[in-house]
Amino acid sequence: MTKIIIINSQVSAEGQSEDLKALAKLMNNEPVNLNKYFDYAQRRIKEINEDPEMREKIMLYETRMLEREQAAGKIAYAEGRKDGVEQGKVDSAKVILENQMDNGSTLEQATEFVRNLKLISDEELNKLIALYK
């Protein structure tokens, strides 16, 4: 069984555990000094962000995810579901936005990245961003 957990690191973590507060800071690319696990995570994030080869792999992964979502949209369109193409684009934008944030970008930076792809309209992007605020 798979569980999906969504953590909005952009809102106050007041009243949450120290681990969750630290995770929110880590997700927002803020320094965390809680325990060895967060120290390790911060080191790995820094290593990945500073490694051009790893950054290239991340971009390739995001591109492949986008292509997969677009293919799903084309199949939906071929099956007569006209909204499939647009939904595929929105789904792709969401994956890219999340990947950007997972890789240390702030919500604002990730939003600008997705906006520059011109994959979806600003209106659709604003709806998507609202999920993370």
C-alpha positions in Angstrom: 0.0 0.0 0.0 1.3 3.5 -0.9 0.6 6.5 1.2 1.2 10.0 -0.1 2.0 12.7 2.4 1.9 16.3 1.4 3.7 18.8 3.6 3.2 22.4 3.0 6.4 23.9 4.2 5.3 27.4 3.4 2.9 27.8 6.3 3.6 28.0 10.0 4.7 24.8 11.7 3.7 26.2 15.1 2.5 23.5 17.4 4.2 20.7 15.4 7.0 18.5 16.5 10.6 19.6 16.3 11.3 17.1 13.5 8.4 18.4 11.4 9.5 22.0 12.0 13.1 21.1 10.9 11.7 19.3 7.9 9.8 22.4 6.8 13.0 24.5 7.2 14.9 21.9 5.2 12.3 22.0 2.4 12.6 25.8 2.4 16.4 25.6 2.1 17.0 27.0 5.5 19.8 25.6 7.8 18.7 23.0 10.3 20.8 21.9 13.4 18.6 19.2 14.9 20.3 15.8 14.5 22.6 13.7 12.3 19.8 12.8 9.8 19.2 16.5 9.0 22.9 17.1 8.8 23.2 14.2 6.3 20.2 15.5 4.3 21.7 19.0 4.1 25.1 17.7 3.0 23.5 15.5 0.2 21.3 18.4 -1.0 24.3 20.7 -1.2 26.4 18.0 -3.0 23.6 17.4 -5.5 23.0 21.1 -6.2 26.7 21.7 -6.7 27.2 18.7 -9.0 26.5 19.7 -12.7 26.1 16.0 -13.7 23.5 15.5 -11.0 21.6 18.7 -11.9 21.6 17.4 -15.5 20.1 14.1 -14.4 17.4 15.9 -12.5 16.5 18.0 -15.5 16.5 14.9 -17.7 14.2 13.2 -15.1 11.8 16.1 -15.1 11.8 16.2 -18.9 10.9 12.5 -19.0 8.1 13.0 -16.5 6.8 15.8 -18.6 6.9 13.6 -21.8 5.1 10.8 -19.9 2.3 13.1 -18.8 2.0 14.6 -22.3 1.7 11.1 -23.7 -1.0 10.2 -21.2 -2.9 13.4 -22.3 -2.6 12.4 -26.0 -4.0 9.0 -25.3 -6.9 10.5 -23.4 -7.5 12.9 -26.3 -7.4 10.0 -28.8 -10.0 8.2 -26.6 -12.3 11.2 -27.0 -11.5 12.8 -23.6 -10.6 16.3 -24.9 -9.7 17.5 -21.4 -7.0 14.8 -21.2 -4.3 16.9 -23.0 -4.9 19.9 -20.7 -5.0 17.8 -17.6 -1.8 16.1 -18.7 -0.1 19.5 -18.9 -1.4 20.5 -15.5 -0.2 17.2 -14.0 3.2 17.6 -15.6 3.5 21.2 -14.3 2.7 19.9 -10.8 5.3 17.2 -11.0 7.9 19.7 -12.2 6.9 22.2 -9.5 7.3 19.5 -6.8 10.6 18.3 -8.2 12.0 21.8 -8.1 11.0 22.2 -4.5 12.3 18.8 -3.6 15.6 19.9 -5.1 15.9 23.0 -2.9 14.0 25.7 -4.8 11.5 27.9 -2.9 7.9 27.9 -4.1 8.5 31.2 -5.8 11.6 29.9 -7.6 9.8 26.7 -8.6 6.8 28.7 -9.8 9.0 30.9 -12.0 10.7 27.8 -13.4 7.3 26.3 -14.4 6.1 29.6 -15.7 9.1 29.9 -18.0 8.3 26.5 -19.5 5.0 28.0 -20.8 3.3 24.6 -20.2 0.1 25.9 -18.7 -1.6 29.2 -18.4 -0.9 31.6 -15.6 -4.4 31.0 -14.4 -3.8 27.2 -14.2 -0.4 27.8 -12.5 -2.0 30.1 -9.9 -4.5 27.4 -9.1 -1.7 24.9 -8.7 0.3 27.2 -6.5 -2.6 27.7 -4.2 -2.3 24.0 -3.2 1.1 24.8 -1.7 0.2 27.9 0.2 
